[in-house]
Amino acid sequence: MSGMNFLERLLDGVVVEWKPLWQVTTWDKRFNAVDRNKQPNVINYSYLLAADLFKLERGSGDVFLLSTGERTGWTTEELAGSYLREGEVITIPWGKSRPVMDVLKYYKGRFVTADNRIATSNDIGKLLNKYLYYWMLKQSLVIDGFYRGSGIKHPSMADVLDMQIPIPPLKIQAEIVRILDTFTALTAELTAELSDRKKQYEYYRDRLLTFGDEVPVMQLSQCCVSIADGDHQAPPQTNIGIPFITISNVSNSYQIDFTNTKFVSEAYYSELDDKRKARKNDILYTVVGSFGIPVFIDDNRKFTFQRHIAILRPNGNVILPKYLYHVLRSSDFLKQAYAVAVGAAQKTITLTALNRMKVPVPSLEEQARIIAILDKFDTLTHSISEGLPREIALRQKQYEYYRDLLLSFPPPLTPP
């Protein structure tokens, strides 16, 4: 069944009204360049700056911190004080540096807000707030285009309020919300399970990597064939060639993002010292800024990397590469990293300090046993080709497909 046939069956011949957003919503203030007749009423919300908002955060609270970014949290009624508000609202940030889709929010209940632009339906007997939220999500790329400026961008609210929203009968809005809420709940369940599995992995990892005095401890320089940092010069870059990995390509999921890399020529790559050419079973380790992130290289893809990244080449006769990778992710090793990092504005682990950092080195048989256990957890919690991250990504795509299908109404008829 095509998307249009599905929507036609849902509508069952009903004609959908289209209204400008200003006509069916109330916002938090009167906006410049918006005709006053389009905003007869406003609902004012006192707001806090992001830094001050999260100073209120308490895990035991039941008042939502309605931030302008992805981070959220909770506080208490007492801490919220005069900033406490209650309602059913949809928000977009006044200033943003990320796509609207990542930061647009719906909330119903008590909250404290940061500097958001806040909307609510004029009449929930005609327009459901949750339906409005899903429609705005579908239109997020359009709304992105209304933000102006360099760095932190701000929206043209005149353009936002003039957007035309399709308004089917209330029962159809409710059915669309029910379907999309179901997909959202499924994704939320998987995300919660992933969080639990990550905690479980971290617990078993740290337990398995805690040894007594019977297990020798070595400096990294004693169990690696070489430890080198990346290119100190800004290499000549090309549009194609050998990927040049920067710290921005190394994610907290312990993987390299090859989709947005710079490149160096084959000739430049061939002149590099072998220690700066990544190969299978090497381990990358970030040493500047977001330091302490290891990445295990499990294939023979050719690439090189910048100096903010170090490369460790384990001696397989002493320490198994995958075992060392798990050690580098452990809580104890991260504590060492924080202890040796130097600098004020941007923390750095020097190559000398990295060489001296210590790891427990049990027998190769014990290392192999630990790898077998932790790899299973690692696949479940971090693999984008297997495990829960892949399932979450598939659910998200399925949700987005049905959201776009359910909200793709025929355009309004224009008068002749």
N, C-alpha and C positions, 0 to 999 in steps of 0.2 A: 504494500500500500504506500503510495507516495505521500510526502509530507503534506501537500495541499489537500489530498483526499482525507487524510486524518483530521486536519483542521476543519475541513468542511463538515465532516461528520460531527465534530464537537460543536460547531456553531449551529448545525441543523437548520440552515436557512436564515439565521438571525443576522441582521445588518449590524455591523460594528461601528459605533461612533468614534470619531477622532476629535480630540480636544487639545488645545495648547496646554502645556504643563502649568502655566500660570493660572489657568482657569480652574484647575482641579486640585491644586496643592497650596499649602501655606508654608512659608519659609521663615527663617529665624531673624531676618532683618530686611529693611527696604534697600534695594540695591541701586547703585548708580547706573544711569543709562537705561533704567527700566521705568516705563510709564507708571505713575502712581496708581492709575486706574487698574493696572494689572496686579497690584499688591494692596488691596484695601485693608488687609489684616496681616499682622506678623506675630510670631511667638518668640519673644526674646529669651535667649539662653546665655547665662554668664559662662565664660569659658576660661580654661587655664592653658598656659603653654605646656608643651609636651613634658618638659623636664619637671615642671611643678605637678603635673597630673600624676606622674608615676611616683612622686614622693608620697602620695596618698596610698600607694598600693599595699594591700594586706590580703594574704591568702585566704583568710577566714571571712572576708567581707561579702556582702550581697548587693553592693551597688557597683554597677558596671562602669569601667573606665573607657569611655568612648573616644579612643584616640584618633588621630588623623592618619596613622600608619598601620602596619600589620600587627604590631604588638598591641595586646590588650591586657586587661587585668581587672582586679576587683578592689574595692575599698569598703569602708563602713559608713553608716549614716552619720556618725559623729564626726569623722574626718571630712566627709563631704561638705558638711556645714551648709552655708548659704548657696553653694554651687549645686546642691542636690536638685535634680529635676526628674520628672516621670512622664512617660509617654510612649507612643509607638512611632518611631522615626526612621528615616533613611538619611544617610549622611555622605557627602563627598568633602574632601579636605579643601580648605581655602588655599593652602599652599601645598604643592606636592612635587615629588621628584620621581614617583613611580606611577605605572599605569593605574587608571581609575579602577579597573577590575580588581586589583590587588588590595585596594583600600576602601572601596565603597562598602558601607555597612548598613545592616538592618538591626534594630533592637527594639524590644518592647519591655518596658519595666522602668526601674529607677536607675539613673545614670548621672555621671559627671562628664562633661564634654571638653575636649580640646577645641582648637579653632577650626571647627567644621562648618560647612553650610548644611543646614538641617531642614528637611522637608517632611511634611505629613499630609495625608489626604484631607481635603476639605470636608468630605462626607464619605465615611466608610460604608454607607448604604449604596454608594455608587462606584467607589474606587477603593479596593482593598490595599492597604499599605504594603502587604507582602507581595501582592501582584505588582505594585509600583516598583518595588525593589528588584524583582526579577526582570522587569522590563528595562530598568535603568542598567542592570548588569549587561543585558543584551546590547544596549546602546553605548556601552562603556568606551568603545573606540571613537564614537561620534563625540562623546563628552570630552575625551582626551583632546580632540581637536579644538575645543573651546578654551583650553588653557594656553596662556601666553606668557612670554618672558623667558629669560635664560636662567639656568640654575633652578631655583624654586619657582614653579609656575603658578599662576593664579587664573581662575576661570572667568570668562565673560558670562556673567549670570543672565544678561539679556538674551544671549543665544540659548542658554540652558532652558530658561523659562519659555522660550518660543518653540521648543521641540513639541512635535505632535505625538500624543500617546493614544493608542487604540484602546477603547473602553468597551469590551463586550459585557453582556449581562453579568450580574454578580455571581450567579451560580457557575458560569463558565470561568470567571476569574478564580473562584474557589477551587474548581477542579484542576486548573493549571497549577495553582499554588500547591494543591495536594500532591500532584505528580512530581513536581520539582522538589518539594520538601522530602519526598521519599528518597529520591536520588541523593539529596544532600545528606540525609540521615545515614544512608549506606556508606557514603564516603567518610562521614564523621566517625562511624563505628570502626572502619578500617584504619583511620588515622589514629584513633585512640588505642587500637590494638598494636599498631606500629610503635607508638610511644611506650607501651608496656613491654614489648619485645626488646626495644632498645635498652630499657632499664635492666631487663633480665640479662641481655648480652653483657652489659657493662659490669653487672654483679659477678657473673661467672668468669668473665675475662679477668677481673681483678683478683678473684679467688684463685683461679688457675695459675696466675702469674705471681703469686705470693709464695715464697720458698723460705726454708730454714737455712741455717748456716752450712748445711751439707751441699748446697748448690753454689758453685763459684760465681762470682760477679766480675764482669770484665768491662773495661772501657770500650766504647764503640770502635776506637782505632785498633783494638786488639782482635776484634771479631769481624772486621770488614777489610776487604782487599784494598778499597780506596774510599775516601770521603772527599767530595769536591763540591764547590759551589758553582753556580752557573756563570754565564757570560757577564763580565764587568763592563764591557763596552756595549753601546747601543748598536746592534748589528745592522748592516744594510738589509732592508726588508724588501720583499717582493710580493706580488699578488698570488703567486703559486710557489710551490717548492716544499721545503721541509718545515713542519710546524715549529714555531718558536713560542714556548709556553711561558706565560707570565703568571704572577701570583693570582691574578684575577681569573685565570683558567682553572685554578685548583679550588675545589669546593669543599664545604664541610661534610659532604657525603663521601669524602675520601676518593674522589674520582677526578679525572681531567675532563674538562669541557673542550672538545676539539671543534665545536661548531663556530667559534668566534675567535680564532687564533690569528696571530701574525705569522709571517713566513720568512725563511732565509733561503738563499739559493743552494743548490746542490754543491756548487763549488765552495761556497763559504762553509758549509757543513763538513765537507771532506777535509778541510784544513784544521778543524777543531781537534783538540786533545781528546783521546778516546774516553777519558773520564767525564767529558761533558756531552757525550752521546748516549742517551738513555737506551738501555737494552732490557730484554726480558729478565725478570727477577731482581732488577734494581728497585730501589725505593726512593721516591722523591720526598723531601721534608722541607716545609716552609720555615724560613728562619727570620723573616721580617714582617712586622705588622700583625697579620693573623698567623702568628707562628705556631708551630707544633702540629701541623696537619700532615700526616704521612699519606702517600699514594703508592700502592703496589703496582708495578708494571708487569702485566701478565701476558703481553704479546710482544712481537718484534717490530712494531711500528717505529719508524725512525722519527725522532724529534730532538730538539735541544731546548734550553731553558735559560731564564735570566738569573742574575746573581742573588735574587731574593729567595731562591730555591736551592737547596743542597741535594746532592745525590749520594746515596749510600749503596755500595756494592758489597753485599755480605760474602764472607768466606764460607762456602757451603760445607767445608770440612769441620767448621766450628759451630756455625749457627745457620739454621735453615732460614732462607729469606722470608717466607711467610710467617714464621715464628717471630722474627724480628719486627715485622710489620705490626703484628698484634701487640708486641711489647711497646712499640712507639705510640700506640693508641691508649695505653693503660694510664690510669690515674697517677700512679707513682712516677712514670716517666714524664708526664705533663707537669707534675710538681717540680721535677728537676729542671724542665725547660723554663718555667717561670722564675726559678731561683737563679739561673745563669743569664737570663736575658738582661741586656743593658740598654740604656737610652731613656730619654724622657718622653718626647713627643711620639716616637715610634720605637717600640721595643725590638731588639735584634739579638739573635743568638749568633755569636761569632763562630767561625769554623773551628778555631782552637777549642772553644768551650764545647762544641758539639762532639769533637773527637774524644773529649774527656768524660762525657756523660756515660753512665753505667747501666748495664743490663744484666739480669740473671741468665746464666747459660747452663741449663741442665743437659742431660744426655740427648743425643740426636733422636733417640727413640721416644723420650718424654716430650721433646719438642714436637715430634710428628703427632703424638697423641693429642696434644693441646691444639695443634692446628686443625685436626679433624673435627674437634668439638666446636671451636670458635668459628671455623669457616661456615658451618651450618647456620649458626646465628647470624653471621655476617651476610650471607646470601639472603636470608629471610628479611633482614632489616635494612639492607642498603642496596641490593641489586636492582637495577632498573630494567633488567631483562628477565629476572625471576623475582619471586618473593613479593612482599607486601607493597613496596614502592611501585612496582609494575601494576599491581592490582588497583592501587589508588589512582594511578594515571589513567588506566582504562575506564574506571568508574567516572572520573572527572570528564573524560571525553564523551562518555555516554550521556552524562548530565548536560553538558554543553550542547550536544546534538539535539536532545529533546527540548531544552530551553529555547533554542533558536527555532525549532520546528513549531513549538506551541505558541510562540510569540510573533510568528511571521504572518500577520494578517494582511489581507489584500489592501493596497493603498486606498486612501479616501478618494471618492469620486470628485473630480473638479467640475465646477459649473461650466457650461459651454460658453 
